[in-house]
Structure formats: C-alpha cells, structure tokens
Amino acid sequence: MSSTETSTNYTRTLKVGDEAPDFTLPTHNEGRLNLKWYRGRKNVVLAFYPGDWTPVCTVQIPEYQGLLERFGDHNTQVLGISVDSVACHAAWAKSLGGISYPLMADYYPHGEIARRYGVLSDRGYAERVVFLIDKDGVIRYIDNVDLAKVPSTDRLFEELAKLNA
C-alpha cells in the first residue's frame, strides 16, 4: 500500500509539507510529552500503530528500539502512538523486554490525535502510518503501510539522510 492509499474509510488530512499538529499525550515512561517541545531540537518519527499486543506491532515497535542509536545519529526522537492506555503500553513494553522511547496513549478522548492526523480507522484504531517531522515541525515523509506489514526502516533512514544533508 502506498502513502496515498488507505485501507479504511477515513480522509487523509495531512500531507508532506504541512505543519504537524501539536499535541500533548501521556506516555508509558516519560509522563506527559508535547510534540512542540522537539521543535528546533530534534526531528521526530511519529509512528502510529494499531495496538499493543498485536503481531505486527510486536515486530515494528521493538525494531525501532533496536535502532535508537542510529536514530540518535540523525538527531531524531522516536515516538510510538496508539489508542491503547498508558497501563497497557507499560505492560506491553515490559513484556517486550523494555521499550525506552515513549509510547504515547491516544486513549482519551479516544483516538483524538489519530483523528487530527487523519489516521483513525473507522474501526477505532490508528492505522499503521509513520510521519517524519523535521526540527521545524514540518512533515517531510509519510509512510502509510498495510496493517499486516512492518514499515520500511531503510526508507525512513533514507528520508532522514535527506533531512540532514
């Protein structure tokens, strides 16, 4: 599935070149975090995923954990986000052996941030969509992949290299 296709009935509201909507959400390990805090400091990989404890997410989220040093080399913060609760994120992260980057809980109001980003499915979960946001808060890359597939980290690092060129 390409970045222009969708697997459910929602309207994509954001595109490359748009300013990323700001938000504040609780996380499993950092308290409440605000996206705007990273402006002027770091690029952000904002990885929306359908849900904790699901098979593909159990591959995607730990993969980012294993690449944190490489993301750091690109001055990039990874943020995972789903409609699950903080408690669910914390238990799942522990079951995975520990996830040190923030897993953000778009739990209440249910899916509000996923809705603002245009990735809340009509079934109530976030689609598997990765946004690359530069230090100025501008969306530079969007990868919308099929729910059954893990997003390409190779492509993500290619886009990060362009930002840092």
N, C-alpha and C positions, 0 to 999 in steps of 0.2 A: 504494500500500500504506500503510495507516495504522500508527500506532505500536503498535497492538495485534495486527497481523497479522505472520506470519512467512513466509519463503519456503522455509525448510528445517525439518528435524526437530530442533529444539532447544527447550529450555524457557527462557522468559524468566524470569530470577530476580530482576531488579531492576525497580523501578517508581518513578515520581515520588514524592518524599518520603522515599525510602530514603537512607541514608548511602552515599556512593560508596566502594567498596572501595579501600583504599590499595594501591599497588604501586610498585615501582622497576624501571625498564627503561633499557637503553642507547638512546641517540639517535644520529642521524646527525651532530649538530653540537654537542651540549652535554655529552657524557659520559653518566653515569647520572643520571636525574631521578626524583624521588619525588613522587607526586601530593600527598601530605600537606603538602609544603613550601608549597603555594599557600594552604593554609587560613589564614584571617584576612588574606590579602593580595590575592588575585585570584579572580575567577570563572574557571572553566575550561571551554572547549569541548573535549571529548574526542571526536574524530572517528575512529571505527573505519571502515576501508575494506578491501576485499578484497585488493588487491595493487598494488604498484608496476608500472608499465609497462602497465596496463590502460586501455582507452579512457575510461571514465567517471571513474576516479580521476585521470586526466591532465587532466581538467577541474576536478574538485572541489578537489583539493589546491592547485593554483595560484590558484584563485578565493579561497581563504582568504588566501593570500599577498597578493593584491591588496587585501584588506580589513583588513590588520593594523592600520592606523591607526585605522580605525573600531572594531575590537575593542578597541584600546587606550583609545579614548574611553569604552568601557564597562568599563574596568578588567578586561579579560578576556584570558587566555592561551589560545592555540590549541595543542592537541597532536594530531598525527595518529598513528594506531596501526594497524599491520597485522602479519601474521605473517612478513613479509619480514625479512631480515637487515640489520644496520647497513650493511654494504658495499653491499647492493642499494639501500637508502634513499639513501646518499650518491651513488651513480652516477645514480640516477633524479633526485634533486634537482638535480644538476648539469645533467643533460640538459634539465631544465625551465627552466633559466636561474637556478637558485638558489632554494631554499626556506629561509627564515631561521628559521621556527619549528620546534620539534623534531618529527621523525618518529621515533616510538618503535618499537623492534624487539621484538615479542612472538614471537620466533623460537625461544627455548629456555628452558624446556620449551615445545614448540610450542603456541602459542595459549593459554597458561595464563591470561593476563589476559582475553582474549576469552571464555574459558570462564567465568571468575568473573563477568563482566558479562553472561553469557547470550547472547553474540552469535557464538560459534564455530559455524560451519555444520557439518553432518555431512560435508562435503567437505573440511574442514580449513582454510578461510579465514574471516576475520572478515566478518560481514555489514556492510552499509553502514548504520551506526547512529551517530547523533550524540547525545551526552549533554551537557547543560548542567548544570554543577555550580556551586553558589554558593560564596561565600567560607567558609561554614561546613561545606563538604564534603557538602552535601545535593543530591541530584539534583532539578532543578527542571523539566527538559524532556527528553523522549526522542523522537527522530525516526528511525524505522526505515523506510527507503525501499527500493524495489525496486532491485536491483543495477544495472539499466540507467538509473537516474535519479540526478541530482545533487540532494542535499538542498537545501531552500529556505533561502537565507541571509536572505531577507526575514523569514520566520517566526522564524528564530533571533534576529535583531535585535529583533523584537517581544518575544520572551521575555526578552532581555537588558534591554530598556527597562523591563519589569515588575520585574525584579530591582532596578534602580537607581532606581525610582520612590519 
